[in-house]
Amino acid sequence: MTASVPEASNQGVEPRKAKATFQRSARLLRHADFERVYKQGRRHFSASMTVFYLDRQAAGSAKVPATFGLRIGFTVGRALGGAVQRNRMKRRLREAVRLTRPAPGPGADVVINPKKGLLNVSFDALLNEVRQAFVVIERKLAKSQGGSVHAGKKDG
C-alpha cells in the first residue's frame, strides 16, 4: 500500500481568482464566426502562432455588439500532433490569453492558430508573443477606425 499526501501534488499551484476566468462570452464558439474571421479578417504572424482578427463593427456583425470587446477562439489542426499535444497547445494558449487579454479591448474577433514549435517555447516567451499580438491588433484596429480609440498610444 502507498500513502499519498494531498498537499504535495498542489505545491506551487495558486488557486484561480474568479474574475480572471476565460468566460464563455469572451470565446469564439460558432463555426460561422471562425469562417468569417478567416475570410474577412487580417493576419498577424509571430514565431509560434498566426493570429487572425476581424473588427466586428467594420464587418457588420449584428449578432454581437461591437462594444463587447475581444472574443477569442483557437484552432489546432491534426497535422500538429496527436490529441494530447493539440490539447496541451490549446491549454497553454488559453492560459496565456487569460493572463494577457486587454480588459476593455477593441470589439474584435480573434482566432489563434499555433505552429508546431509552440510546445517547445517557454511559457514566458508565449506570454510575450500573445501580449505583443494583442498590442498589434489594438494598434491596427485603432488605425482603421481613424485613430480615435487609442489616440494617446505611441507606435513603436
ABEGO torsion letter per residue (X at the ends): XBBBBAAAAABGBBBBBAAABBBAAABBABAAAAAAAAAABBBBBBAABBBBBBBAAAAGBAABBAAAEBBBBBBBBAAAEBAAAAAAAAAAAAAAAAAABBAAEBBBBBBBBBBAAAAABBAAAAAAAAAAAAAAAAAAAAAAAGGAABAABBBX
